[in-house]
Amino acid sequence: MMNNIGKNIPLILAPMAGFTDAPFRLLCRRFGADRTVTEMISAQAMVYKDQKTAVLAKIPEGDTQCAIQIFGHDPAVMGEAAAMLASGEYSGCTYAHPPQAIDINMGCPVRKIVTSGDGSALMQNPALCGQIVAAVHRAIQPYGLPVTVKIRAGWDSAHVNAVEVAAACADNGAAEIAVHGRTRNQMYAPSSDNSIIRAVRRALPDSISVIGNGDVRSGDDTCRMLEETGCDGVMIGRESLGNPWIFSAVRAALADALYTPPTEEEMRRTAMELIESIVQEKGEERGVRESRGRAAHFIRGMRGSSRMREQLNRAQTLEDLRNILEVNGI
Ligand SMILES: Cc1cc2nc3c(=O)[nH]c(=O)nc-3n(C[C@H](O)[C@H](O)[C@H](O)COP(=O)(O)O)c2cc1C
């Protein structure tokens, strides 16, 4: 089968609620992510003009290729929210750069989301998926922004309908579909199935990009994804959490170039840089609370990491975190 290995395929940071905030997106951009996506944002909350939601849609200086992801199930509400984001007329949200796309979440498996009929629950109703894409497309076309969609393989093993849902989205104006090769019921195990991504790639016209997602943790995984699916871009989620360098590693592997992984000191220092930006954005109390788990990803596998993790869990201040990560004076 045709594959895109060697081509300059885009490497995309996957949207991850609680993680892909502006500081983390900037970090991934610095280490080679070509594109980013915000955390998912409630279309309903936006339409109610909720100010806590507005900050999620902030695009900082340097995050030049960022899509904003929305979730919901009512085509009218989704269209209205998309128009607010595309026009920039959403009080409280500030863009250093306009969004590159509005992305629709059709993959979130979390109970609270699917019981409201949002996220991957939408895949149970391909016609509704098409209506939502049509509404968002209509709303943002005047601003020249494309609609992209993120789906899973289907709801469960008896309903693997990614091809049908992707076609409904493409027929209604989606320019790109990212496919995570698991069903909703699989959540995050067993491993992601590339054959469903290949089926979507084969079913859609070449004018629609198909992005492969699921379990990409290395250059080899990326090559396998490209070879097995023929996809047009690769989206990386969990591996990036403590390893934003994954994008440089993958890019080097695709170019058959040498990659030098970061030293432990660089890893700790980069974690601290991220924490400092988070604290700057969110204040010390909330920033430190959120940073404990996020720093833990960076120290995975380091000597003394379990002791450091315990200390991180007790950290109260930015100074505590600096001491634990031993980045004083670096
Ligand atoms: C903590 C966490 C939060 C996530 N939040 C979102 C989200 O807001 N929107 C979305 O479309 N997918 C979300 N996902 C799914 C990821 O984008 C991605 O599809 C999934 O993790 C599989 O890719 P990976 O194996 O590279 O991690 C989330 C995943 C994780 C682990």
Ligand as a Chemical Component Dictionary entry (heavy atoms), coordinates in Angstrom:
data_LIG
# 
_chem_comp.id                   LIG 
_chem_comp.type                 NON-POLYMER 
_chem_comp.pdbx_formal_charge   0 
_chem_comp.three_letter_code    LIG 
# 
loop_
_chem_comp_atom.comp_id 
_chem_comp_atom.atom_id 
_chem_comp_atom.alt_atom_id 
_chem_comp_atom.type_symbol 
_chem_comp_atom.charge 
_chem_comp_atom.model_Cartn_x 
_chem_comp_atom.model_Cartn_y 
_chem_comp_atom.model_Cartn_z 
_chem_comp_atom.pdbx_ordinal 
LIG C1  C1  C 0 -5.816  12.464 30.078 1  
LIG C2  C2  C 0 -6.399  12.412 28.697 2  
LIG C3  C3  C 0 -7.262  13.409 28.279 3  
LIG C4  C4  C 0 -7.826  13.365 26.991 4  
LIG N1  N1  N 0 -8.640  14.386 26.590 5  
LIG C5  C5  C 0 -9.104  14.397 25.307 6  
LIG C6  C6  C 0 -9.847  15.514 24.826 7  
LIG O1  O1  O 0 -10.078 16.517 25.515 8  
LIG N2  N2  N 0 -10.307 15.446 23.541 9  
LIG C7  C7  C 0 -10.050 14.366 22.724 10 
LIG O2  O2  O 0 -10.484 14.363 21.574 11 
LIG N3  N3  N 0 -9.337  13.318 23.169 12 
LIG C8  C8  C 0 -8.846  13.324 24.421 13 
LIG N4  N4  N 0 -8.058  12.288 24.834 14 
LIG C9  C9  C 0 -7.695  11.210 23.889 15 
LIG C10 C10 C 0 -6.354  11.520 23.189 16 
LIG O3  O3  O 0 -6.471  12.672 22.375 17 
LIG C11 C11 C 0 -5.895  10.332 22.307 18 
LIG O4  O4  O 0 -6.895  10.068 21.353 19 
LIG C12 C12 C 0 -5.653  9.054  23.105 20 
LIG O5  O5  O 0 -4.907  9.318  24.274 21 
LIG C13 C13 C 0 -4.910  8.013  22.257 22 
LIG O6  O6  O 0 -3.675  8.506  21.809 23 
LIG P1  P1  P 0 -2.284  8.095  22.555 24 
LIG O7  O7  O 0 -2.222  6.597  22.570 25 
LIG O8  O8  O 0 -1.202  8.712  21.715 26 
LIG O9  O9  O 0 -2.353  8.653  23.931 27 
LIG C14 C14 C 0 -7.519  12.301 26.116 28 
LIG C15 C15 C 0 -6.643  11.297 26.548 29 
LIG C16 C16 C 0 -6.077  11.342 27.813 30 
LIG C17 C17 C 0 -5.122  10.252 28.229 31 
# 
loop_
_chem_comp_bond.comp_id 
_chem_comp_bond.atom_id_1 
_chem_comp_bond.atom_id_2 
_chem_comp_bond.value_order 
_chem_comp_bond.pdbx_ordinal 
LIG C1  C2  SING 1  
LIG C2  C3  SING 2  
LIG C2  C16 DOUB 3  
LIG C3  C4  DOUB 4  
LIG C4  N1  SING 5  
LIG C4  C14 SING 6  
LIG N1  C5  DOUB 7  
LIG C5  C6  SING 8  
LIG C5  C8  SING 9  
LIG C6  O1  DOUB 10 
LIG C6  N2  SING 11 
LIG N2  C7  SING 12 
LIG C7  O2  DOUB 13 
LIG C7  N3  SING 14 
LIG N3  C8  DOUB 15 
LIG C8  N4  SING 16 
LIG N4  C9  SING 17 
LIG N4  C14 SING 18 
LIG C9  C10 SING 19 
LIG C10 O3  SING 20 
LIG C10 C11 SING 21 
LIG C11 O4  SING 22 
LIG C11 C12 SING 23 
LIG C12 O5  SING 24 
LIG C12 C13 SING 25 
LIG C13 O6  SING 26 
LIG O6  P1  SING 27 
LIG P1  O7  DOUB 28 
LIG P1  O8  SING 29 
LIG P1  O9  SING 30 
LIG C14 C15 DOUB 31 
LIG C15 C16 SING 32 
LIG C16 C17 SING 33 
# 
